[in-house]
Amino acid sequence: MPHAYDYDVIVIGSGPGGEGAAMGLVKGGARVAVIERYHNIGGGCTHWGTIPSKALRHAVSRIIEFNQNPLYSDHTRLLRSSFADILNHTENVISQQTRMREGFYERNRCELFQGDANFIDANTIEIESHDGTRERLTAEKFVISCGSRPYHPADVDFTHPRIYDSDSILNLHHEPDHVIIYGAGVIGCEYASIFRGLNVKVDLVNTRDRLLAFLDQEMSDSLSYHFWNSGVVIRHNEEFEKIEGMDDGVILHLKSGKKVKADCLLFANGRTGNTDTLTLDKVGLEVDSRGLLKVNSMYQTAQPHIYAVGDVIGYPSLASAAYDQGRIAAQAIMKGEATAHLIEDIPTGIYTIPEISSVGKTEQQLTAMKVPYEVGRAQFKHLARAQIVGMNIGSLKILFHRETKEILGIHCFGERAAEIIHIGQAIMEQKNGGNTIEYFVNTTFNYPTMAEAYRVAALNGLNRLF
């Protein structure tokens, strides 16, 4: 019997969300096509976001580590590297990632199409390839995982050679002495660390009253202090009046009347869903002002046969969560329902220098909820391992319930924070009374390690009980 449609499911976008969905679907026996507009698969995560920025960050933090190492304190061997030099390293990582991901699709016989997709009707899409040819494909169901891009206000000239967004900054080839970063969200803070680490003057313009307000306040304050201490100028509660591109740089005019001049400006204030070219009106779907789609708990849009995952549905906009969302959507499509669901406490990793990572509740949330919590702390400078590697900045904080000793939140600031957090997360996820801070006191850790911070913090916290 011939199939009514070319495919069971068509996935639009090959980033983490699209890959999670496509792999889940083909392993369940579905006929799947994936459409990617870029000439390589992997989406924004691989090509412009997570992978290149973390590769950059790694190189810069190694340079800082070398230059701060007392063994080389004669300064005759100071390492210097330009942004452009380090970008070559990121290219290598990106191509390794792309090759690996292409292998996933080939092995699983998942068809890839290159071009721009748009809906013709409820079950048909058209792909326009880069040479202008058009092809139509039909499917019973669709997964929209087309991601997001940097938000461009209409009154900022992004064609100017000195005005960048977080994608185009990866093409920076001149050596700036001074950079303005407009927007102090995760991306703005990460790039502030990278540029400052390369000895570039940084003005970080924050439209809010503190950095990364969703974090536990102590972590946010630690980052602010660390930035201040390393020479980043943070300007809180500021908004731009206009951004003026000059031949030799950029002048930022702020609504408060201030002016700041620098060699270039990185505009990193928000992102927009890549939905504008999908002609969603033809299938009766609407997006919000930021181009995002609404979905239910099974990632279905208002049209039950069209699903959406990843950045295009907004929070949490993390590669890690997008992959899981894709897998869950695939399960919902194959089985009619999803038994898996995103974990309640998604860990956040922020790759500033040093890193910040957290999972669970903040002190501010617990106080507002009137939960009787206590705090256990370990400072990295007291750990043998941190002393050996010269990682004296940083701390681990465990929030736990005074009576039940249940761990309610973990917050870490310092190198390797994003790795360290998972040890505590594993205990937090234990059910039936298995989640207790006493685990860390009663277990034996390798010594010397960073993981040992959990034992120190647990003892510190239990000492506060009476």
C-alpha positions in Angstrom: 0.0 0.0 0.0 1.5 3.4 -1.0 2.2 5.9 1.8 -0.2 8.9 1.8 2.8 11.2 2.6 6.4 11.3 1.6 7.5 11.1 5.3 6.0 10.4 8.6 7.6 13.4 10.2 9.6 16.4 8.8 11.9 18.1 11.2 12.8 21.8 10.4 16.2 22.6 11.8 19.2 20.4 12.8 20.3 21.9 16.1 20.1 20.0 19.4 16.3 20.1 19.4 15.9 18.8 15.8 18.6 16.2 16.4 17.0 14.9 19.6 13.6 14.6 17.8 15.0 13.1 14.6 17.1 10.5 16.4 14.2 9.5 18.7 11.8 9.2 15.6 14.1 7.1 13.4 15.0 4.8 16.2 11.2 4.3 16.7 10.9 3.3 13.0 9.5 6.5 11.5 10.5 7.8 8.1 12.1 11.2 8.8 13.4 14.1 6.8 15.4 16.9 8.3 15.7 20.3 6.7 18.6 22.6 7.4 19.1 26.0 5.8 22.8 26.3 6.6 25.4 24.4 4.6 26.3 22.4 7.7 24.1 20.7 10.3 24.3 21.4 14.0 22.3 24.7 14.2 23.2 27.8 16.1 24.5 25.8 19.0 27.4 24.3 16.9 28.1 27.1 14.6 27.5 30.5 16.3 26.6 29.9 19.9 27.5 27.3 22.5 30.4 25.5 20.8 32.4 28.5 19.4 32.0 30.7 22.5 33.0 27.9 24.8 36.0 27.0 22.7 37.0 30.7 22.7 36.5 30.8 26.5 38.6 27.7 27.1 41.5 29.1 25.1 41.3 32.5 26.9 41.1 31.0 30.4 44.2 28.8 29.7 46.1 32.0 28.7 45.0 33.7 31.9 45.9 30.6 33.9 49.4 30.6 32.4 50.0 34.3 32.9 48.9 34.1 36.5 51.0 31.1 37.3 53.7 31.9 39.9 56.1 29.6 38.0 56.2 32.1 35.1 56.0 35.2 37.2 59.2 36.6 35.6 56.8 37.8 32.8 59.4 37.1 30.2 57.1 34.4 28.9 53.7 36.1 29.0 51.3 34.5 26.5 49.5 36.8 24.2 47.0 35.8 21.6 44.5 37.7 19.5 40.8 37.0 19.2 41.4 36.1 15.5 44.1 33.5 16.4 41.9 31.8 18.9 39.0 31.7 16.5 41.0 29.3 14.3 40.9 26.8 17.2 37.1 27.1 17.4 36.8 26.3 13.7 38.5 23.0 14.3 36.1 22.1 17.1 33.1 23.0 15.0 34.2 20.8 12.1 34.7 17.9 14.5 31.2 18.4 15.9 29.7 18.7 12.4 31.3 15.5 11.1 30.2 13.5 14.2 26.6 14.7 13.9 26.5 14.0 10.1 27.4 10.4 11.0 24.4 10.1 13.3 22.0 11.0 10.4 23.8 8.7 7.9 23.9 5.7 10.3 20.2 6.1 11.1 19.1 6.6 7.4 17.7 10.0 8.2 17.4 12.1 5.0 18.8 15.6 5.0 17.6 18.4 2.8 19.4 21.8 2.5 17.4 24.9 2.0 14.8 27.3 3.5 11.5 25.6 4.5 8.1 27.2 4.5 4.6 25.8 4.9 2.2 25.5 1.9 -0.6 23.8 3.7 -1.2 21.7 6.8 0.8 18.7 5.5 3.1 20.2 2.8 6.3 22.3 3.0 8.3 23.8 0.2 12.1 23.9 0.4 13.9 26.6 -1.5 17.5 25.6 -2.0 20.3 28.2 -2.4 20.3 27.9 -6.2 16.6 29.0 -6.2 15.1 25.6 -7.1 12.1 24.5 -5.2 10.9 21.2 -4.0 7.8 20.1 -2.1 7.6 17.4 0.6 4.6 16.1 2.5 4.4 14.6 6.0 1.8 13.6 8.5 3.5 15.5 11.3 6.1 18.2 11.8 8.7 19.3 14.4 9.7 22.9 14.2 13.1 23.3 15.8 14.4 26.3 13.8 16.1 28.0 16.7 16.7 31.7 17.3 19.0 34.5 16.2 20.2 37.7 17.9 17.5 40.3 18.2 18.1 43.3 15.9 16.3 46.5 16.8 15.4 48.5 13.7 17.4 51.6 14.7 20.7 49.8 15.0 22.8 49.5 11.8 24.2 45.9 11.9 25.7 46.4 8.4 28.3 48.8 9.9 31.7 47.1 10.1 32.2 48.0 13.8 28.7 46.9 15.1 28.4 43.2 15.8 25.9 40.8 17.2 26.8 37.5 19.0 26.9 35.7 15.6 28.9 38.2 13.6 31.4 38.8 16.4 32.9 35.4 15.3 34.1 37.2 12.2 36.0 39.9 14.2 39.4 40.2 12.5 40.8 43.5 13.8 42.3 43.8 17.2 40.1 46.1 19.4 41.6 47.9 22.4 38.1 48.7 23.8 34.8 47.0 23.3 31.3 48.1 24.4 29.0 45.1 25.1 25.3 46.2 25.2 23.2 43.7 27.1 24.5 41.9 30.2 22.7 38.7 29.9 24.5 35.3 29.7 26.0 36.0 26.3 27.1 39.6 27.2 28.7 38.4 30.4 30.5 35.5 28.7 31.9 37.8 26.0 32.9 40.4 28.7 35.0 37.6 30.3 36.6 36.6 27.0 37.5 40.2 25.9 38.8 41.1 29.3 40.9 38.0 29.4 42.5 39.1 26.2 43.3 42.5 27.8 40.7 44.4 25.9 39.0 47.3 27.8 35.3 46.4 28.3 32.2 48.5 29.0 29.4 46.2 29.9 26.0 48.0 29.6 23.3 46.4 31.6 19.6 47.4 31.0 18.7 46.0 34.5 19.8 46.7 38.0 22.0 43.7 38.6 23.8 41.0 36.6 22.0 37.8 35.7 19.1 38.5 38.1 17.7 35.0 37.8 20.8 33.7 39.7 21.2 33.4 43.5 22.1 37.0 44.5 25.4 35.9 46.1 26.5 34.3 42.7 25.4 37.4 40.8 27.3 39.6 43.3 30.4 37.4 43.1 30.4 37.8 39.3 30.0 41.6 39.6 32.8 41.8 42.1 35.1 39.6 39.9 34.3 41.8 36.8 35.0 45.0 38.8 38.2 43.5 40.2 39.5 42.6 36.7 38.7 46.0 35.3 35.4 45.6 33.5 33.3 48.8 33.7 29.7 47.8 34.4 27.0 50.4 33.8 23.6 49.3 35.3 20.1 50.5 34.5 21.1 52.1 31.2 19.4 52.0 27.8 20.6 53.2 24.4 19.3 56.3 22.8 21.3 55.7 19.6 24.3 53.7 18.4 26.5 55.8 16.1 28.9 54.0 13.8 32.1 56.0 13.0 35.0 55.1 10.7 37.2 54.3 13.6 34.7 53.0 16.1 31.3 53.4 17.7 29.7 56.0 20.0 27.0 54.7 22.3 24.5 57.4 23.3 22.6 56.4 26.5 19.2 57.7 27.5 20.8 58.9 30.8 22.8 61.4 28.7 26.1 59.5 28.9 28.3 58.8 25.9 30.8 55.9 25.5 33.2 55.5 22.6 35.0 52.3 21.7 36.6 50.5 18.8 33.5 48.3 18.3 30.2 47.3 19.9 28.7 43.9 20.5 24.9 44.1 20.7 23.8 41.2 22.9 20.3 42.1 24.1 17.9 39.3 23.5 17.1 36.8 20.8 14.3 36.2 18.2 12.7 32.9 17.1 13.6 32.1 13.4 9.9 31.7 12.5 9.4 34.7 10.1 10.1 32.7 6.9 8.0 29.6 7.7 4.7 31.2 6.5 3.0 29.8 9.7 -0.2 31.7 8.9 -0.8 29.1 6.2 -1.2 26.5 9.0 -3.0 28.7 11.4 -0.1 29.3 13.8 0.7 32.5 15.5 4.0 33.7 17.2 4.5 36.3 19.9 6.5 39.6 19.5 9.8 37.7 19.8 8.8 35.1 17.1 8.2 32.3 19.7 5.6 29.5 19.5 3.5 28.3 22.4 3.4 24.6 23.1 1.7 22.2 25.6 3.4 19.7 27.9 3.9 17.3 24.9 5.4 20.1 22.8 2.4 20.4 20.5 1.6 23.8 19.1 -2.0 25.0 18.5 -2.0 22.6 15.6 -1.8 19.1 17.2 0.2 17.6 14.3 2.9 20.3 14.5 5.3 20.2 17.4 8.0 22.7 18.4 11.1 22.4 20.6 14.3 24.3 21.5 14.9 28.1 21.4 11.8 28.6 19.2 9.6 28.0 22.3 11.5 30.2 24.6 12.6 29.3 28.2 15.0 27.7 29.1 16.7 28.2 25.7 19.5 25.7 26.5 21.1 23.3 24.1 20.9 20.6 26.8 17.2 21.1 27.4 16.4 21.4 23.6 17.9 17.9 23.0 15.7 16.5 25.7 12.6 18.4 24.4 13.3 16.8 21.0 13.4 13.3 22.4 10.2 13.9 24.4 8.4 15.2 21.4 9.5 12.2 19.4 8.1 9.9 22.1 4.8 11.8 22.1 4.6 11.5 18.3 5.4 7.7 18.2 3.4 6.7 21.3 0.6 9.3 21.4 1.9 10.4 24.8 5.2 11.1 26.4 6.2 9.3 29.6 9.5 11.2 29.8 9.5 14.8 30.8 12.0 17.5 31.4 13.5 17.3 34.9 12.1 20.0 37.2 15.5 21.3 38.2 17.4 22.0 35.0 21.0 22.9 35.8 22.3 26.2 34.4 25.9 26.6 33.3 27.2 30.1 32.6 30.6 30.1 31.0 32.0 33.3 32.3 35.6 33.2 33.6 35.2 31.8 36.2 32.1 29.7 35.5 28.8 29.8 37.4 26.5 26.9 37.7 23.4 26.2 39.7 20.5 23.8 40.2 17.4 24.1 42.3 16.2 27.0 44.3 18.0 30.3 45.2 18.1 31.8 48.7 15.7 34.5 47.5 13.1 32.0 46.3 13.3 29.9 49.5 12.9 33.0 51.7 9.9 34.1 49.7 8.4 30.6 50.0 9.1 30.7 53.8 11.1 27.4 53.7 13.3 27.0 56.8 16.6 26.5 55.0 20.2 26.5 56.1 23.4 27.2 54.1 26.5 25.1 53.8 29.6 26.8 52.2 33.0 25.7 51.0 35.5 28.2 49.6 37.8 26.9 46.9 40.8 28.6 48.4 40.6 26.1 51.4 40.7 23.0 49.1 44.0 21.3 48.5 43.2 20.6 44.9 42.3 24.3 44.2 45.5 25.4 45.9 47.6 23.0 43.7 46.1 24.3 40.4 45.9 27.9 41.6 42.1 28.1 41.5 41.6 30.3 44.6 38.5 32.1 43.3 35.2 30.5 43.9 32.9 28.7 46.3 30.2 26.1 46.5 27.0 26.8 48.4 24.4 24.1 49.4 20.9 25.1 50.5 19.1 22.5 52.6 16.0 22.1 54.7 16.7 22.6 58.4 14.4 19.7 59.5 14.5 17.1 56.7 18.1 17.9 55.6 16.8 17.7 52.0 19.0 19.6 49.5 17.0 22.4 48.0 19.5 24.2 45.8 23.2 24.2 44.9 25.2 27.2 43.6 28.7 27.2 42.5 31.1 30.0 41.3 34.6 29.1 40.0 36.4 27.1 37.4 34.8 23.8 36.5 31.5 24.9 38.3 29.4 23.4 35.4 31.0 20.0 36.0 31.0 20.2 39.8 27.3 20.9 40.0 26.3 17.4 38.6 27.6 15.6 41.7 25.1 17.5 43.9 22.4 17.2 41.2 22.7 13.4 41.3 21.9 13.4 45.0 19.1 16.0 44.7 17.4 13.8 42.2 17.2 10.8 44.6 13.7 10.1 45.7 12.2 8.5 48.8 14.4 10.2 51.4 17.6 9.6 49.4 18.2 13.3 48.9 19.9 14.5 52.1 23.0 16.6 52.7 24.2 14.0 55.1 25.2 11.9 52.1 28.2 14.1 51.6 29.4 13.7 55.2 29.1 10.0 55.1 30.8 9.3 51.8 34.5 9.2 51.0 35.8 11.5 48.3 39.0 11.2 46.4 41.6 13.6 47.8 42.6 16.1 46.6 39.7 16.9 44.3 37.3 19.7 43.7 34.4 17.3 44.5 35.5 17.4 48.1 34.0 20.8 48.3 30.7 19.0 48.9 32.0 17.4 52.1 33.4 20.7 53.4 30.1 22.5 52.5 27.9 19.8 54.1 29.9 19.8 57.4 29.8 23.6 57.4 26.0 23.6 57.0 25.3 20.9 59.5 27.4 22.8 62.0 24.9 25.6 61.9 22.0 23.5 63.1 21.2 23.5 66.8 
